[in-house]
Amino acid sequence: IRVSASRHEVDLHAKGTVVPAKEIVLQPELGGRVVWQSPELVAGGRFKVDQPILRIDARDYKLAVESFRSEVNRAKLETRIEKRRGEVAKREWDSFGEMVVTEELRALAQREPQLETAKLALKAAQSALKKAQLDLTRTTLRAPFNAMVVSEDVDTGQLINPQTPVARLVGTDEYHVQVAVPVASLRTVRPRSADSPGSETTVVQRVGQETIERRGEVIRQLPDLDPGGAMARILVRIENPIGKPRDLPLLLGSFVDVAIGAPPIEDAIRLPRVALRNGGSVYVMNDRNVLEIREVQIAWAEPDAVIISGGLQSNERVVTSRIPTPVPNMLLRTLEPESEASPEERSAPAAQVTP
């Protein structure tokens, strides 16, 4: 094949595992008997953010709200009464004329400490009422984010407390993929930063004869190596992993193929892998039709091709066929006369080569 140098877009191919971006064990904040639970509270059920999941018997908490509301009203009345008492005491004090007493005695005679005590009692009653109202709202458990149920552990009529696990939820707005890549490839991967987005990725999961494909973004590099080998780990973020209603969802825990976009390689030559000999050399048929065994610099390796950044020049002829006993400067010929190829065709196999 006659080769030519050009700009090449490349991808880093790796394997990864789909993991949840958000995962919680839902637990109540107070105790009580379950009086209602959503039909979606089953494995695989889905909830939108703030959607009710279950309700606890709220009668005791409603009574507590009414009790503390009465306490607030009583404290307000006590505060108003104390204000009037203070006004009467101040008028009586003024009627005695000027007296030489300490400021503490004067304030006590005008009932200022009693008024302050009544105001503090009102604040305490109002705080207790807010707490009771908050407890009443907590009798309904709601989804903290758009979620899917992985497992559930309660039934209607069950008595639960703050230590009772209700369900395990995972967020559905985004998933993460933990990807293992060679440490030497980390320079080609760009995690997301405050100034720029991360490297674009394509995540592919094969389910039988069908393929699930999602776009993603590299968000960070994990600080440790993959326990299964000396591979670095990066985290890829996938938005809308569930897809549209008719789409197959990306499954948690599944192994996926990940293609990570790397910076393009300029002025390089792409060769099929069959043209690479002994891992780092190629056979070149020079202008005198003799064999040169040329060492090359591999800038990128792909499953079926390599990209060469040094050791070859544009318009040179690279041998792709088998040569049983290659010897430098041996005479070569093609089975068919070579025709001039267009630039688009120069990287395609052009002819068979024999010694």
C-alpha positions in Angstrom: 0.0 0.0 0.0 1.1 3.5 -0.7 0.8 5.6 2.5 0.2 9.2 3.2 0.4 11.3 6.3 -2.6 13.2 7.6 -4.5 14.1 10.8 -6.1 11.2 12.7 -8.8 11.3 15.3 -8.1 8.5 17.8 -10.0 6.9 20.7 -8.7 5.1 23.8 -10.5 1.7 24.0 -11.1 0.3 27.5 -13.4 -1.8 29.6 -15.5 -0.5 32.5 -18.2 -1.3 35.0 -21.5 0.7 35.4 -22.0 1.9 39.0 -24.6 4.3 40.4 -23.8 7.9 40.8 -26.2 8.3 43.7 -27.2 5.4 46.0 -28.9 5.6 49.4 -30.6 3.4 52.0 -33.8 5.2 52.7 -34.7 5.3 56.4 -37.5 7.2 58.3 -36.6 10.0 60.7 -39.2 9.0 63.3 -41.1 5.9 64.4 -44.6 4.8 63.7 -46.8 2.3 61.8 -46.8 2.2 58.0 -50.4 3.0 56.9 -49.7 3.5 53.1 -47.0 2.7 50.6 -46.7 3.6 46.9 -47.3 0.8 44.4 -43.9 1.7 42.9 -42.2 0.7 46.2 -41.0 -2.6 44.6 -37.7 -3.6 43.0 -37.5 -1.8 39.7 -40.1 0.8 40.7 -39.3 4.4 39.8 -39.9 7.7 41.6 -39.6 11.3 40.6 -38.0 13.7 43.1 -40.3 14.6 46.1 -42.8 11.9 45.1 -44.4 10.2 48.2 -43.0 6.7 48.9 -44.8 5.7 52.1 -46.7 7.3 55.0 -46.5 6.6 58.7 -49.5 6.9 61.0 -49.6 10.7 61.7 -52.3 10.9 64.4 -49.9 11.2 67.3 -48.0 13.9 65.5 -51.1 15.9 64.6 -52.1 15.9 68.3 -48.6 17.1 69.2 -49.0 20.0 66.7 -52.4 21.0 68.3 -50.9 20.8 71.8 -47.9 23.0 70.9 -50.1 25.4 69.1 -52.1 25.8 72.3 -48.9 26.4 74.2 -47.9 29.2 71.7 -51.3 30.9 72.1 -51.0 30.7 75.9 -47.5 32.1 75.8 -48.7 35.0 73.5 -51.4 35.8 76.0 -49.0 35.6 78.9 -46.7 38.0 77.1 -49.5 40.5 76.4 -50.6 40.3 80.1 -47.1 40.9 81.3 -46.7 43.9 79.0 -49.8 45.5 80.6 -48.5 44.7 84.1 -45.2 46.4 83.2 -47.0 49.5 82.0 -49.0 49.7 85.3 -45.9 49.1 87.4 -44.0 51.9 85.4 -46.8 54.4 86.1 -46.8 53.5 89.8 -43.0 53.9 89.9 -43.2 57.3 88.2 -45.9 58.5 90.7 -43.4 58.0 93.6 -41.1 60.6 92.1 -37.3 60.4 92.0 -35.8 57.6 94.2 -32.2 56.6 94.6 -32.1 52.9 93.8 -30.0 50.6 91.7 -30.9 49.9 88.1 -31.6 46.3 88.9 -34.2 47.2 91.5 -35.8 49.8 89.2 -36.1 47.1 86.4 -37.5 44.6 88.9 -40.1 47.0 90.2 -41.2 47.8 86.6 -41.5 44.0 85.8 -38.9 44.0 83.0 -37.4 40.6 83.9 -40.9 39.1 84.0 -41.7 40.4 80.5 -38.4 39.0 79.2 -39.2 35.6 80.8 -42.6 35.6 79.0 -41.0 36.5 75.7 -38.5 33.6 76.1 -41.3 31.2 76.9 -43.1 32.3 73.7 -40.0 31.7 71.6 -39.6 28.2 73.2 -43.3 27.4 72.5 -43.0 28.6 68.9 -39.8 26.4 68.4 -41.6 23.4 69.8 -44.5 24.0 67.4 -42.2 24.2 64.4 -40.5 21.0 65.5 -43.9 19.3 65.8 -45.0 20.5 62.4 -41.7 19.3 61.0 -42.2 15.9 62.5 -45.7 15.8 61.0 -44.2 16.4 57.5 -41.7 13.6 58.2 -44.5 11.1 58.5 -44.5 11.0 54.7 -41.2 9.7 53.2 -40.5 11.2 49.8 -37.9 10.5 47.1 -34.9 12.8 47.6 -34.1 12.6 43.8 -35.3 10.9 40.7 -34.7 7.3 41.7 -35.2 3.6 41.0 -35.8 1.0 43.7 -33.2 -1.7 44.0 -34.8 -3.4 47.0 -37.4 -2.7 49.6 -37.9 -4.0 53.1 -41.2 -2.8 54.5 -44.9 -3.6 54.2 -48.1 -1.8 55.2 -48.9 -2.3 58.9 -45.3 -2.7 59.8 -44.0 -0.8 62.9 -40.8 1.1 61.9 -38.3 3.3 63.6 -35.4 5.6 62.5 -33.1 2.5 62.3 -35.4 0.6 60.0 -34.2 0.4 56.3 -37.1 1.1 54.0 -35.6 0.7 50.6 -32.3 1.1 48.6 -32.5 3.7 45.9 -30.2 4.6 43.1 -30.4 7.9 41.1 -31.6 7.7 37.5 -30.5 11.1 36.2 -26.9 9.8 35.8 -24.7 6.8 36.2 -21.0 6.5 36.5 -18.6 4.0 34.8 -15.4 3.0 36.4 -12.9 2.5 33.6 -9.5 0.8 33.9 -6.9 2.2 31.5 -3.1 1.8 31.2 -1.2 4.2 33.4 0.8 5.3 30.3 -2.5 6.4 28.7 -3.4 8.9 31.5 -1.9 11.8 29.6 -4.3 11.3 26.8 -7.4 11.4 29.1 -8.6 14.9 30.2 -10.8 14.9 33.4 -13.4 17.7 33.7 -12.2 20.9 35.4 -13.7 24.2 36.3 -12.4 25.7 33.0 -13.0 22.9 30.5 -15.1 19.8 30.0 -13.6 16.3 30.2 -12.8 14.0 27.4 -15.9 12.8 25.5 -16.6 9.1 25.7 -18.9 6.5 24.1 -20.2 3.7 26.3 -21.4 0.5 24.7 -23.2 -2.4 26.3 -24.1 -5.5 24.2 -27.3 -7.2 25.2 -27.8 -10.3 23.1 -28.1 -9.1 19.5 -28.8 -5.5 20.5 -26.4 -2.7 21.4 -27.0 0.0 24.0 -24.9 3.2 23.4 -24.7 6.3 25.6 -22.5 9.4 25.5 -20.4 10.3 28.5 -17.7 12.6 29.9 -14.6 11.9 32.0 -15.1 13.7 35.3 -12.2 12.6 37.4 -9.2 10.2 37.9 -9.5 7.9 40.9 -6.5 7.9 43.3 -5.9 4.2 43.4 -5.1 1.4 40.9 -7.5 -1.2 39.8 -7.4 -4.1 42.3 -7.4 -6.6 39.4 -4.1 -5.3 38.0 -1.7 -2.4 37.6 -4.3 -0.2 35.7 -5.3 3.3 36.5 -9.0 4.1 37.0 -11.0 7.0 35.7 -14.7 7.9 36.3 -17.0 8.6 33.4 -20.4 10.3 33.9 -23.4 9.3 31.8 -26.5 11.4 31.6 -29.9 9.8 31.1 -28.7 6.2 31.3 -32.2 4.9 31.3 -33.0 6.5 27.9 -36.4 7.0 26.4 -39.4 4.8 27.4 -38.8 2.3 24.5 -35.0 2.2 24.8 -33.1 -0.5 26.6 -31.7 0.9 29.8 -28.0 0.8 30.7 -27.8 -1.9 33.5 -26.0 -1.3 36.7 -23.1 -3.7 37.4 -22.7 -4.5 33.7 -19.3 -4.6 31.9 -19.2 -2.2 29.0 -16.9 -1.1 26.2 -15.7 2.5 26.5 -14.1 4.6 23.8 -12.5 7.8 25.2 -11.7 10.6 22.8 -8.0 11.5 22.8 -6.2 14.5 21.3 -5.9 14.1 17.5 -2.5 13.0 16.1 -1.1 15.3 13.4 1.0 14.4 10.4 0.9 10.6 11.1 0.4 7.5 9.0 -2.2 4.8 9.7 -1.2 1.3 8.9 -3.1 -2.0 9.2 -1.7 -4.3 11.9 -0.7 -6.8 9.3 1.9 -4.4 8.0 3.6 -4.2 11.4 6.5 -6.7 11.8 8.0 -7.9 15.1 6.0 -5.3 17.0 8.0 -2.3 15.8 9.2 -2.5 12.2 7.7 -2.4 8.7 8.8 -3.7 5.2 9.2 -0.9 2.7 9.5 -1.4 -1.0 11.7 1.6 -2.0 12.0 3.4 -5.4 14.5 0.7 -6.5 12.0 -2.0 -5.8 14.2 -3.5 -3.1 13.2 -4.4 0.5 14.0 -2.1 3.4 13.3 -3.2 7.0 12.4 0.1 8.7 12.0 0.7 12.5 9.0 3.0 13.1 7.6 5.0 16.1 4.1 3.9 17.0 2.1 6.9 18.3 -1.2 5.0 18.8 -2.4 1.4 18.7 -5.9 0.3 17.7 -7.5 -3.1 17.5 -6.9 -3.4 13.8 -4.4 -0.6 13.0 -1.5 1.4 14.3 -0.6 5.1 13.8 3.0 5.8 12.9 4.5 9.1 13.8 8.1 8.4 12.7 10.1 6.2 10.4 7.9 6.5 7.3 7.3 9.2 4.7 4.3 10.0 2.7 4.0 8.3 -0.7 6.2 5.4 0.4 5.2 1.8 -0.3 4.6 -0.5 2.7 4.4 -4.3 2.2 1.4 -5.9 3.8 1.7 -9.5 2.3 3.8 -12.2 3.8 7.5 -12.6 2.9 8.8 -16.0 3.9 12.5 -15.1 4.3 12.9 -11.3 4.4 16.4 -10.0 3.7 17.3 -6.4 3.4 17.9 -5.2 -0.3 16.1 -8.3 -1.7 14.4 -7.5 -5.0 10.6 -7.2 -4.9 7.9 -7.0 -7.5 4.1 -6.6 -7.5 1.8 -9.1 -9.1 0.0 -6.3 -11.0 1.3 -3.0 -12.3 0.8 -0.2 -9.7 -1.6 2.5 -10.7 -1.7 6.0 -9.3 -4.1 6.1 -6.4 -6.1 9.1 -5.2 -5.2 10.4 -1.7 -8.3 8.8 -0.3 -7.3 5.4 -1.7 -3.6 5.5 -0.8 -4.2 3.9 2.6 -6.2 1.0 1.2 -4.5 -2.3 0.1 -3.3 -1.8 -3.4 -1.5 -5.0 -4.5 0.0 -8.3 -3.4 3.7 -8.3 -2.8 6.0 -11.4 -3.3 9.8 -11.8 -2.9 
